[in-house]
Amino acid sequence: MENGELFKNYSSFISFRDGRYGKSTLFENEHILVGLNCLKPGQEMNKHAHEVQCRFYLVLEGMGQVWVGDEQKEAEKGMVIWVPSGHTHRIVNTGSEQLVLLVGITPSRAD
C-alpha cells in the first residue's frame, strides 16, 4: 500500500444516491473492509442479515434509528453499533441532516 493510501479524509468519500443509500470504500484487504454508508433524510437500509460477516457502524454525522436483532436505539454522532454475524439490522435516517456511518466489515467478503 502506498503511503498516500494509508491516510484518508472520510469527507472526500461521502456519496449520496437517489433511491438506495450511498456506499464507498476507504480501505479493503482480505480481512476487513472499512467504508461509509451515507443516507439522506428519510432513506433507509432495509432489514437484512449477513451469515458470516460481523460489522460495526460509527455514526460520524447525523442521527437515525438503528435496529440490531430485536433491539432499537436512536443513534447520533459518536455512537458505535455492533452487529454480530447472523443478526438482522436496519438503519433509518430519521433526522433532517445527512447520516454518515463509518462501517467496518470482517471478513471483507462473504465468499
N, C-alpha and C positions, 0 to 999 in steps of 0.2 A: 504494500500500500504506500503510495506517495505521501510525503509529509503534508501536502495540501489537502489530502483526503482524510487526515486524522482529526481535523478541527473544522466544524461547520456551524454556521449560524442557522438555527432552525427556521427563522423567519423567511429565509430565502426559499424554503421548501413548502411553505403554506400554499395549498392548492384547493380551490373550491370548484365544484361542478354543479350544474343544474341536475335535478333528479337525485342521483346517488351521491353520497358524501365523497369528498376528495381523499386520496391516499398518495403518499410519496415515501420513498425510501431514503434514509440518511446513510445507513451503513448496513452491510449484509455479508455474512460468510456462512459456512455450513452449519454453524452452531446457533446463530442469533440473527434476527432482523430487527433493526431499530428504524422506526419511521414515524410518520404523522398521519393521523386521521383528522380530517377537517370537516366540520358540519356547520352549515349555515343555520340561522334561526329556523326552527321548525323541522329541519332534516333529522333523520334517524338512521341508526344502524339496526336493522331488524334482528329479532331474537334468533340466535344461532349458537352452535357449539363446535368445537374442534376436538376431535377424539385424541389426538396425540400431541397437540401443542398447548403449552402454557403461555400466558401473556400477562403483561401489566400495562396499565394506562396511567399516565401522569397528566393531570389537567394543567396545561400551560396558559390557556386563555379561555375565558367564558365560563359558562355553567350549564348544567343539564341534569337530567335524571338518568341514573345508571342502575341496571338490574344485573345481578350475578346470581344464578340459580333463583331461589325464592326471595333473596334479599334485595331491597331497593334503597337507594340513597340519593340525596341531592349532592352532586359533585360540583365543586368550584375550584378555582385556581389553587394549586398546591396539593390537591387530594391525589393519592395513589390508589389504584384499584387493581386487585389481583384476581385473575381468572384462571383457576386450575384447569387442566385438560379435562374434557368431558362435560364441563359446566356450561350451561346456556348463559348468554349475556346479550344485553341490549342497551343502547345509548340513544337518548333523545336530547337534542338541543332545545331546551325549554326557555332559554334566555332570549334577549333581544340583540345580543352580540354574537360574533362567530365563536365557535367552540373548537379549540385546537388541543389535541391529545397527542402526547408522545407515547408511542406504543413499542414495546419490546416483545418479540415472539421467539420462543425456543421450543423445539428446533426450528430453524428458519423455514424449512419446507416440511410438508406433511406427506412426503412420498410414501 
